[in-house]
Amino acid sequence: MSNNPIRIFLVDDSPYFLDVAREFLQYQNALTVVGVASDAEAAVTQALALAPDVILLDLNLERSSGLRLIPVFKAQLPTAKVIILTIMEESGYRTAAMMAGADAFVHKSAMTQTLVTAILDVVRQEDGEQSSGQAAARSLPPGERSTNCFERLVEHVPDLIYRYEFVPQRGFAYVSPSATAMTGYTAEEHYADPDLGFKLIHPEDRHLLDRLS
């Protein structure tokens, strides 16, 4: 990564939030805010003129959707990174944003804790550098690396995902974070009871799992 400050462009329809975010980012030595926009048309026009390194984009814009702007920015500014910075709850919005081409997703409530790290990570990836998480993952043996990647992926998926092993003994090898919200049982309770998954299956479908055990 070069010694030049990372050039940030903010897109949000709240003047108050634009002021707060700009003030916060300007205190970061590695970052500089080169422009702001409050609507989609101005965002595209200014982004093309400024060619920022990172675009911080809200999903909920007046008369438009940030989701529609992601592929536009990616097509017109292929080297720019797009980070979604929104108050919208993560679950499905994160998945939709990443599928549209976003490079990262940060909830506004966590801006002061995670935004700077997210910006530095996406820029390092562009420069071919590894974030600390990537470096740690690459240092793992192939089997553990695969497991690590799988678990990091499903942390951000709203669906309930299990990995269940039958050998050398039956039990849950992985339970996604959504398990508690969807079943009422914590991940620890799943790990402690190998039969818990069977208890959650509708009786009419249980014979399908019995064939595997």
N, C-alpha and C positions, 0 to 999 in steps of 0.2 A: 504494500500500500504506500502511495507517495506521501510526502510531508505536507502537501497542500490540503487545506481543509476540505472536508466532504461537503459538496454543494447540495443543499436541501431545498426542495420546493414543496410548499404546504397547500393542500386543497381541502377546504372545509367551509360550509355555509354559515358557520357561527363566527362573527367578528370577535366575540369575546374569546372563544377558544383559539382562534388564530393568534391573538395577542399573547395569550398565556403560553401556547406552544412555542411561538417564536422567541419569547423571552427565555423560556427554559432551554431551548436549543442553543441560543446565543451564548449561554454560559459554558457550553462545552467547547473546549479549545480545538477539538478535532473537527468541529462542524461549523458551517455558516449557512444561514438562511438567505437564499438569493431571490426569493419571491413568494408571494401567496396569491391564491385565487379563491373566490367564493362560489363560483358556478362552473359548469362543465365547459362552456364555450371559452371563457376566459382562461380556464385551466389548460386547455389544449393549446390555445394561441401562445400563452406565456411560456408554457413548458417547451414548446418548439423553439422559441426565441432564446430561452435561457439555457437549454440543454443541461439540466441538473444531473447530479450523480444519483440522487435518491428522491423519489416522489412520495410524500406522505399523503395518503388519500383516504378521505372519509367515505363510507359506503352510502350514507344518507345525505344526498345533496338536494337542494331545492330544484324542482323541475327536472331532476335527472337522478341516475343511480351511479354510484362509484363503480359498481360491477361492470357497467357498460364502458367505462373509461379505461379499465385495465388493458383490454386488448388494443385499444387505440394507442395508449402510451407505449405498449410493447412493440407495436408495428412502426410507430413514428420515431421512437427513441429506444432502439433495441439495446443500448448499453445502460440505460437508466434502470435502476431498481425501483420496484413499486412495493411499498409497505402500507398495508391497510391499517389505519389508525381510527378506530370507531368505538362508539358506545354500544353498538349492537352486540347482543349476546353471541358468544363464539360459535358454538355447535355447528349448525348448518351454514352459517355465513362464512366461517373459516374455510370449510370445504369448498363452497362455491367460489370464494375469492381465489383460492389456490388453483382450482381448476381453470379459472379465467386467466391465470398467469401471474398472480401476485407472488412476490418473493418472500413475504413474511406477513404476519398478522399480529397486531398489538391492540389490546383493549385500552381505551383511554384511561380507565381507572388504574392501569398499571404503567402508565406512560413514564413516570419518574423512575420506576424500578427496572423496566425492561426495554424501553425504546432505544436508548443509546446503544445497548448491546446488540439489539436487532439490526440497527443501522450498520454498525461496525462489522457484524457477521456477514451481511449480504455483500458489502463492499469487499471484504476479504475473499469471499468466494469468487467474486469477479476477478480479483487479482491473482487467483490461484493459490491463496493462502488457506490454511485450515483453521477453523475455529477450534477452541479447546475441545468442544464436544466431538467434532469430526476427527481431530487428532487422536483422541482417546478411543474412538470407535475403530479407527484404522489400526491401532496397536493391538487389538484383540485378535485371538485365533479366529480362523474363518467361521467356525460354528458359532462362537460367541458373538462375532461381528454380525452375523445374519440375525441372531436373536435380538441383539441390541438395536439394529435398524428396524426390525419388525415392531418392537415395543415403542420406539420413538415415533414411528408412523401412526400407530393406533392411538397414541395419547391424544391425537387431535381429530379423531374420527368419532362422531356422535353415536354410532351404532355400538351395540353390545358385542364384544368379540372375546371368545374363549379359545385357549389352546389346551386340549385335553390329551393326556398321554395314557396309554394302556400298558406299556412296558417301560422299565422293569416293574413298575407298579402303577395302578390306576390313580389318577389325580390331576388336578388342574396345574398346568405348567405356567399359564399366564391368564390373567383376568383383566380386562380393560377397565379404565377408571369409571366408565359409565355403568358398571355392574350395580353399584349401590343404588343409583337413582332408578334403575329399571327393574331391579329384583328385590331391593330392600336388604340384601345381604352384602356385607363388605367383602373385599378381596380376601382378607384374612380368613373369613368364615368359609369362603370357597376353598381355599387352600387346606383348611383344617378338615373339611368333610368331602372326601372323594365322591360321595353319592349325592351331593347337593344338587348337581346339575340334573340328575335323574329325577329328583323330587320336584324340580321346576318344570319338567316336561309334562305336557298334557297326557293323561292316562291313555288316550287313544293312540298316541304317538310313541309311547314308551317302549313298545316292542321293537321299534327300529333301533334304539340304542342298545337294547338287551342283546341283539344279535352281535354287537361289537364287543361285548364284555366277556 
